[in-house]
Amino acid sequence: MELIERPRRLRSSAILRAMVRETSIAPASLILPVFIREGLTTPKPVAGMPGVFQHTKDSYKAEIDRALDVGIGGVMVFGIPEKRDPFGSEALNLEGVLSTAIRDARARAGDELVIVADLCLDEFTSHGHCGVLDQNGNVENDATLKIYSEMAKVLAQSGAHMVGTSGMMDGQVGVVRQSLDSIGRSDVLILAYAAKFASAFYGPFRDAVESQLQGNRNTYQQDPGNIKESMREVRLDVSQGADIVMVKPALAYLDVLYAVSQAVDVPTASYIVSGEMAMIEAAAAQGSLERERAILEVLGSVKRAGASVICTYWAIEAAAMLKRNLA
Ligand code: PBG
């Protein structure tokens, strides 16, 4: 047998493998989600997510400093308020937990980190839904849009470079774009959670934000079985002014991520969500896999599937690993 093609030749040394590697991860492409809890005096660990905390004002600032030091691209800030109501009013409070946290991050980081603010009501509503409810308890789309439009202004005024529209209301990107432009803030970017699925993998996050949700989000988040629907959501968001489109979760939806990244000419992002992280951490903790290798492999898979931007709770650690040249 005469073998002309021998793929193994390209794998014969570390430097050769590094030379021909098709994907690599830059720390600047990573965004770290951060939780800050109003009124907290000591940081509180989030179950299932080693290294992830509900932060106090001080420990939050320290986390921002670590993000700056290691050179990741950005932070995505989630605020957990002391008081909630059916309308999520605290989301519009310029002195509230989220606005204050955005201001603090911006004061520390300037333009050295992209400060992304979550634009959604679920942390702020007493019923835990991403929008307001009608008399029958259904999430009311257009009434919610009015609040999102105000929230966008508040977040921009607080210093957010980018808002993450994560509520899955129809028309949210268009309304937020218009609202920002109307106050002269055409500079603020929109990270559109375009294809966000009604996923079981958000479990630990809901603990992290002390979600009040009973039931589910199936009337607004996407059905896990669909991909055409994702393409539609993405088309709508791009047409309404999305600067970046996101697919979320990441690992269970790499096919969707790939299809989206091939179809659009804006950058694509993906979010390795809390449950996806918890799954790997749990397996590593029981000795079933090598933790650091698994993390880098998973990040690589998301990159390879087409994500320019990756939201991950491992952002700081991964950036440090990349610097140590573990990849
Ligand atoms: C909703 C929101 C969710 C996440 C981020 N923003 C999900 C939800 O509760 O439906 C989940 C992120 C994660 O699980 O890491 N605003």
Boltz pocket constraint, residues with backbone or C-beta under 6 A from the ligand:
constraints:
  - pocket:
      binder: B
      contacts: [[A, 118], [A, 120], [A, 121], [A, 122], [A, 130], [A, 166], [A, 167], [A, 201], [A, 202], [A, 203], [A, 204], [A, 205], [A, 206], [A, 217], [A, 272], [A, 273], [A, 274], [A, 275]]
      max_distance: 6.0
